[in-house]
Amino acid sequence: MADDARNASGTPAPMASHAGHSGGHVVSSRATAAGLMAIVLWSFMAGTVRIVAESFGATLGSALIYTVGGILLLVFRRPAPIREFPKKYLIIGGLLFVFYESSISLSLGLASLAASSVEVSLVNYLWPTMMVLLAAAVSRRRHAVWKVLPGAIVATAGVVLAVGGNSGLDWRAAVQRIADNPLPYVLAFAGALAWSVYAVFTPSWSHGVDGTSVFFPCVAVALWIIHFASGQGWPAEPPSLVAWLFVFIAAAAIGGGYACWGYGILHGSMERLAIASYATPVLSTGASAVLLGLALSLPFWCGALLVAAGSVLNYLVSARRSDPTT
C-alpha cells in the first residue's frame, strides 16, 4: 500500500475526494477499506493456526507462523527507519502489540481442554466490544458510551451465541473450568484489553508511522522464547509438505491482516473499523468450520444475525453523529 502524501512540514497532506474528516484528521476511504480487508484475512487465522498446531504443536507452530509472517512483512512492507518512530509509539505500542499476541498464544496453550480453548477464544473476542466502548469514551462526545452500549451488548451477545453455540458450549462446566484454571482466561482478557488500547490510541501516538513490520518480528522472537521455555521440541514425525504450506498460508493471512489493519487504523475511519470488527469472530468461526469440515449450527446463524443487528445499531449512531444536520 502506498504511503499517504505529505506536505513540506512532514505531516500528512489532505487527501482528494475519496477522503473525509473525522476527529480532526483526514480519513482515507481506501485505508478504511484496507482495514476491512484485515477482518476478512483474520477470519482464516483460527482454522489455519489449528491445522498448523496439529502438525507442529501449539508453541512451535505459532513461532513458525510469525517468523514467516515477519519475513513476508519485511520483504513486502518494509518499515520506516527506527529514528522516524515516535518513542511513545515504538515503546508502548510495541509492548502492547507483542503482549497481545504472546498472551493469546499462551492462553490457548494453557487451555488444557478443547472446550477451554473455545472459552478462551470467546474472552479474546471481547476486544471489538472493548474497542468500540473505548473509542466512544475518548471521543469527548456527550453520552457517547451510552449511545453505543446497546449495539455493543447486542453484538457481543451475538458473538457468544455464534462462537459458543456452534461449539456446544456448556456454561456451567465453563464456570467450573474457569475456577479450576483461571490463568488462560485472565491472559486472554488482558490481551483483549491491550489490543483495544493499541487500536484506539496508537493512531495519535504514531504520527502516521506504521510499526506493524517492526512489531511482528518481535512477536516471533517472543514466541520462540515461549516455545523453548516450554520444553517442547520438534515433532516426532517430520511434518508433511501440506503442513508447511499451511504455515505459509497462515503467515500470509495473519501478517497481511495486521499490515492492512495497521494502515487502516492510522489513516482510515476508526469508528467504521471498530463497528466492523464485530464480524471478526463470526467470520473466523465460519471459515474454521469450512476449513475443518465442521457444520454450522442454528445458534451460529442466530448469533451472526445479532452481530449484524448490533453493528447496524452502532453504525446508525455513528452516522447520526457525523451528520451535520442532526
Salt bridges, closest charged atoms under 4 A:
ASP4 OD2 - HIS267 ND1 2.77
GLU54 OE2 - ARG50 NE 3.99
GLU119 OE2 - ARG177 NH2 2.47
ASP210 OD2 - ARG77 NH2 3.00
GLU271 OE2 - ARG141 NH1 2.94
GLU271 OE2 - ARG321 NH2 2.73
